[in-house]
Amino acid sequence: MNTITLKTNIKCNGCIEKVTPHLDGEARIEKWEVDTKNPNKPLTITTDNFSETEIINLLEKAGFKGEKM
């Protein structure tokens, strides 16, 4: 398992609700969480074979941005 952490613009529970179907719908994501209290709003994903680029693209489809920390 790999853990990938990205800085995001996911700011609140409403944002989390919007991105949840996109992240939960991806079978290669084992687990994910966003720390909205941290100024960087890090998204941490546990996956076997999902790249940072693929995650960033998935976030963009949900209307959010992700970048390397």
DSSP file (Angstrom, degrees, kcal/mol; ACC not computed):
  #  RESIDUE AA STRUCTURE BP1 BP2  ACC     N-H-->O    O-->H-N    N-H-->O    O-->H-N    TCO  KAPPA ALPHA  PHI   PSI    X-CA   Y-CA   Z-CA
    1    1 A M              0   0    0      0, 0.0     2,-0.4     0, 0.0    47,-0.2   0.000 360.0 360.0 360.0 138.6    0.0    0.0    0.0
    2    2 A N  E     -A   47   0A   0     45,-3.7    45,-2.7    48,-0.0     2,-0.5  -0.869 360.0-145.6-110.5 147.8    1.1    3.5   -0.8
    3    3 A T  E     -A   46   0A   0     -2,-0.4     2,-0.4    43,-0.2    43,-0.2  -0.971  15.2-171.1-114.5 125.9    0.0    6.7    1.0
    4    4 A I  E     -A   45   0A   0     41,-2.8    41,-3.0    -2,-0.5     2,-0.5  -0.959   1.7-167.6-117.2 131.1   -0.3    9.8   -1.1
    5    5 A T  E     -A   44   0A   0     -2,-0.4    64,-0.7    39,-0.2     2,-0.4  -0.980   8.1-179.1-122.2 127.9   -0.9   13.2    0.4
    6    6 A L  E     -AB  43  68A   0     37,-2.4    37,-2.8    -2,-0.5     2,-0.4  -0.941  30.4-120.1-124.8 145.6   -1.9   16.2   -1.6
    7    7 A K  E     + B   0  67A   0     60,-3.0    60,-2.1    -2,-0.4     2,-0.2  -0.696  45.8 177.3 -77.3 133.4   -2.6   19.8   -0.7
    8    8 A T  E     - B   0  66A   0     32,-1.6    58,-0.2    33,-0.5    56,-0.0  -0.746  44.8-125.9-131.5 177.6   -6.2   20.6   -1.8
    9    9 A N        +     0   0    0     56,-1.0     2,-0.9    -2,-0.2    32,-0.1  -0.072  63.8 130.2-113.4  29.9   -8.8   23.3   -1.7
   10   10 A I        +     0   0    0     31,-0.4    -2,-0.1    55,-0.2    54,-0.0  -0.771  28.4 166.7 -83.7 105.7  -11.4   21.1    0.0
   11   11 A K        +     0   0    0     -2,-0.9     2,-0.3    26,-0.0    -1,-0.2   0.708  45.4  12.7-102.5 -23.2  -12.5   23.4    2.8
   12   12 A C  S  > S-     0   0    0      1,-0.1     4,-2.1     0, 0.0     5,-0.1  -0.835  81.3 -86.7-148.8 178.4  -15.6   22.1    4.5
   13   13 A N  H  > S+     0   0    0     -2,-0.3     4,-2.5     1,-0.2     5,-0.2   0.842 123.0  57.7 -63.8 -33.2  -18.0   19.3    4.9
   14   14 A G  H  > S+     0   0    0      2,-0.2     4,-1.7     1,-0.2    -1,-0.2   0.898 106.9  48.2 -62.4 -40.2  -20.0   20.4    1.9
   15   15 A C  H  > S+     0   0    0      2,-0.2     4,-2.1     1,-0.2    -2,-0.2   0.907 110.1  52.0 -64.6 -42.5  -16.8   20.1   -0.2
   16   16 A I  H  X S+     0   0    0     -4,-2.1     4,-1.9     1,-0.2    -2,-0.2   0.906 107.8  51.9 -61.9 -41.4  -16.2   16.6    1.3
   17   17 A E  H  < S+     0   0    0     -4,-2.5    -1,-0.2     1,-0.2    -2,-0.2   0.872 110.0  50.1 -61.8 -36.5  -19.8   15.6    0.3
   18   18 A K  H  < S+     0   0    0     -4,-1.7     4,-0.3     1,-0.2    -2,-0.2   0.868 116.1  39.8 -70.6 -36.8  -19.2   16.8   -3.2
   19   19 A V  H >X S+     0   0    0     -4,-2.1     4,-2.2     1,-0.2     3,-0.6   0.705  95.4  83.9 -86.6 -20.1  -15.9   14.9   -3.6
   20   20 A T  H 3X S+     0   0    0     -4,-1.9     4,-3.3     1,-0.2     5,-0.4   0.890  87.2  51.1 -54.2 -48.5  -17.0   11.7   -1.8
   21   21 A P  H 3> S+     0   0    0      0, 0.0     4,-1.2     0, 0.0    -1,-0.2   0.863 111.6  49.5 -60.5 -32.2  -18.7   10.0   -4.8
   22   22 A H  H <4 S+     0   0    0     -3,-0.6     4,-0.2    -4,-0.3    -2,-0.2   0.922 118.0  37.5 -70.8 -44.3  -15.7   10.5   -6.9
   23   23 A L  H >< S+     0   0    0     -4,-2.2     3,-1.1     1,-0.2     6,-0.2   0.902 118.6  47.9 -76.2 -41.5  -13.2    9.1   -4.4
   24   24 A D  H 3< S+     0   0    0     -4,-3.3    -1,-0.2    -5,-0.3    -2,-0.2   0.786 106.3  60.4 -68.7 -25.6  -15.5    6.3   -3.1
   25   25 A G  T 3< S+     0   0    0     -4,-1.2     2,-0.8    -5,-0.4    -1,-0.2   0.551  84.6  89.0 -78.9  -7.3  -16.3    5.3   -6.7
   26   26 A E    X   -     0   0    0     -3,-1.1     3,-1.8    -4,-0.2    -1,-0.1  -0.827  63.6-160.3 -96.4 110.2  -12.6    4.6   -7.5
   27   27 A A  T 3  S+     0   0    0     -2,-0.8    -1,-0.1     1,-0.3    -4,-0.0   0.743  86.4  64.4 -62.7 -25.2  -11.9    0.9   -6.6
   28   28 A R  T 3  S+     0   0    0     21,-0.1    20,-0.8    19,-0.1     2,-0.7   0.593  83.0  88.7 -78.3  -7.8   -8.2    1.5   -6.4
   29   29 A I  E <   -C   47   0A   0     -3,-1.8    18,-0.2    -6,-0.2     3,-0.1  -0.821  52.9-178.5 -92.3 116.3   -8.6    3.8   -3.4
   30   30 A E  E     -     0   0A   0     16,-2.5     2,-0.3    -2,-0.7    17,-0.2   0.904  68.0 -10.9 -77.3 -44.7   -8.5    1.8   -0.2
   31   31 A K  E     -C   46   0A   0     15,-1.4    15,-3.1     2,-0.0    -1,-0.3  -0.988  63.0-177.6-156.3 148.6   -9.0    4.7    2.2
   32   32 A W  E     +C   45   0A   0     -2,-0.3     2,-0.3    13,-0.2    13,-0.2  -0.993   3.2 173.7-150.2 154.9   -9.0    8.5    2.1
   33   33 A E  E     -C   44   0A   0     11,-1.7    11,-3.0    -2,-0.3     2,-0.4  -0.979  17.8-145.8-158.2 152.7   -9.5   11.5    4.4
   34   34 A V  E     -C   43   0A   0     -2,-0.3     2,-1.0     9,-0.2     9,-0.2  -0.980   9.7-147.4-122.1 133.1   -9.2   15.2    4.3
   35   35 A D    >   +     0   0    0      7,-2.1     3,-0.8    -2,-0.4     6,-0.3  -0.811  19.1 177.1 -98.9  93.7   -8.0   17.4    7.3
   36   36 A T  T 3  S+     0   0    0     -2,-1.0    -1,-0.2     1,-0.2     7,-0.0   0.614  75.8  63.3 -75.2 -10.7  -10.1   20.5    6.9
   37   37 A K  T 3  S+     0   0    0     -3,-0.1    -1,-0.2     3,-0.0    -2,-0.0   0.715  86.1  85.1 -83.5 -21.3   -8.6   22.0   10.0
   38   38 A N  S X  S-     0   0    0     -3,-0.8     3,-2.0     1,-0.1    -3,-0.0  -0.637  84.9-129.5 -79.4 135.4   -5.1   22.0    8.5
   39   39 A P  T 3  S+     0   0    0      0, 0.0    -1,-0.1     0, 0.0    -3,-0.0   0.777 109.5  53.0 -57.5 -27.2   -4.3   25.2    6.4
   40   40 A N  T 3  S-     0   0    0    -33,-0.1   -32,-1.6    -5,-0.0     3,-0.1   0.544  98.8-140.2 -84.2  -7.4   -3.1   23.0    3.5
   41   41 A K    <   -     0   0    0     -3,-2.0   -33,-0.5    -6,-0.3   -31,-0.4   0.920  27.4-154.1  48.4  53.3   -6.4   20.9    3.6
   42   42 A P        -     0   0    0      0, 0.0    -7,-2.1     0, 0.0     2,-0.6  -0.322  12.8-153.0 -67.5 136.1   -4.4   17.7    3.0
   43   43 A L  E     -AC   6  34A   0    -37,-2.8   -37,-2.4    -9,-0.2     2,-0.5  -0.941  11.7-163.2-102.5 121.8   -6.1   14.8    1.3
   44   44 A T  E     -AC   5  33A   0    -11,-3.0   -11,-1.7    -2,-0.6     2,-0.4  -0.942   8.2-174.8-111.6 124.4   -4.4   11.5    2.3
   45   45 A I  E     -AC   4  32A   0    -41,-3.0   -41,-2.8    -2,-0.5     2,-0.5  -0.960  16.4-153.4-122.5 133.9   -5.2    8.5    0.1
   46   46 A T  E     +AC   3  31A   0    -15,-3.1   -16,-2.5    -2,-0.4   -15,-1.4  -0.937  35.7 149.1-104.0 124.3   -4.1    4.9    0.7
   47   47 A T  E     -AC   2  29A   0    -45,-2.7   -45,-3.7    -2,-0.5   -18,-0.2  -0.972  46.9-143.5-151.6 158.8   -3.9    3.0   -2.6
   48   48 A D  S    S+     0   0    0    -20,-0.8    -1,-0.1    -2,-0.3   -19,-0.1   0.835  97.6   2.9 -91.4 -42.0   -2.0    0.2   -4.3
   49   49 A N  S    S+     0   0    0    -21,-0.4     2,-0.5   -47,-0.1   -20,-0.1  -0.221  90.2 117.0-148.0  50.4   -1.7    1.5   -7.8
   50   50 A F        -     0   0    0    -22,-0.1     2,-0.1   -48,-0.1    -3,-0.1  -0.987  51.5-141.4-121.3 124.9   -3.1    5.0   -8.1
   51   51 A S     >  -     0   0    0     -2,-0.5     4,-2.1     1,-0.1     5,-0.2  -0.392  21.3-115.1 -85.9 162.3   -0.7    7.8   -9.1
   52   52 A E  H  > S+     0   0    0      1,-0.2     4,-2.7     2,-0.2     5,-0.2   0.899 117.8  53.7 -57.8 -41.9   -0.7   11.4   -7.8
   53   53 A T  H  > S+     0   0    0      1,-0.2     4,-2.4     2,-0.2    -1,-0.2   0.902 107.5  49.7 -62.1 -42.4   -1.5   12.6  -11.3
   54   54 A E  H  > S+     0   0    0      2,-0.2     4,-2.1     1,-0.2    -1,-0.2   0.890 111.7  48.9 -64.6 -38.6   -4.6   10.3  -11.5
   55   55 A I  H  X S+     0   0    0     -4,-2.1     4,-2.6     2,-0.2    -2,-0.2   0.919 110.1  50.9 -66.7 -43.5   -5.8   11.6   -8.1
   56   56 A I  H  X S+     0   0    0     -4,-2.7     4,-2.1     1,-0.2    -2,-0.2   0.914 111.2  48.8 -59.7 -43.0   -5.3   15.2   -9.2
   57   57 A N  H  X S+     0   0    0     -4,-2.4     4,-1.8     2,-0.2    -1,-0.2   0.890 110.3  51.1 -64.1 -39.3   -7.3   14.5  -12.4
   58   58 A L  H  X S+     0   0    0     -4,-2.1     4,-1.2     2,-0.2    -2,-0.2   0.904 109.6  50.1 -64.0 -42.3  -10.0   12.9  -10.3
   59   59 A L  H  <>S+     0   0    0     -4,-2.6     5,-2.8     1,-0.2     4,-0.5   0.900 107.8  53.9 -62.3 -41.0  -10.2   15.9   -8.0
   60   60 A E  H ><5S+     0   0    0     -4,-2.1     3,-1.0     1,-0.2    -1,-0.2   0.877 104.3  54.6 -62.6 -38.0  -10.5   18.2  -11.0
   61   61 A K  H 3<5S+     0   0    0     -4,-1.8    -1,-0.2     1,-0.3    -2,-0.2   0.816 108.2  50.2 -63.7 -29.5  -13.4   16.2  -12.3
   62   62 A A  T 3<5S-     0   0    0     -4,-1.2    -1,-0.3    -3,-0.4    -2,-0.2   0.513 126.8-102.7 -85.9  -6.1  -15.1   16.8   -8.9
   63   63 A G  T < 5S+     0   0    0     -3,-1.0     2,-0.3    -4,-0.5    -3,-0.2   0.656  85.0 108.0  96.4  18.2  -14.3   20.5   -9.1
   64   64 A F      < -     0   0    0     -5,-2.8     2,-0.4    -6,-0.1    -1,-0.3  -0.785  59.7-125.6-125.1 167.1  -11.3   20.7   -6.8
   65   65 A K        -     0   0    0     -2,-0.3   -56,-1.0    -3,-0.1     2,-0.3  -0.872  20.1-175.1-113.6 147.6   -7.6   21.2   -7.0
   66   66 A G  E     +B    8   0A   0     -2,-0.4     2,-0.3   -58,-0.2   -58,-0.2  -0.995   6.9 169.9-138.1 144.2   -4.8   19.0   -5.7
   67   67 A E  E     -B    7   0A   0    -60,-2.1   -60,-3.0    -2,-0.3    -2,-0.0  -0.983  42.3 -81.6-149.2 158.7   -1.1   19.5   -5.7
   68   68 A K  E      B    6   0A   0     -2,-0.3   -62,-0.2   -62,-0.2    -2,-0.0  -0.301 360.0 360.0 -59.9 143.9    2.0   18.0   -4.2
   69   69 A M              0   0    0    -64,-0.7    -1,-0.2     0, 0.0   -63,-0.1   0.457 360.0 360.0 -74.0 360.0    2.7   19.1   -0.7
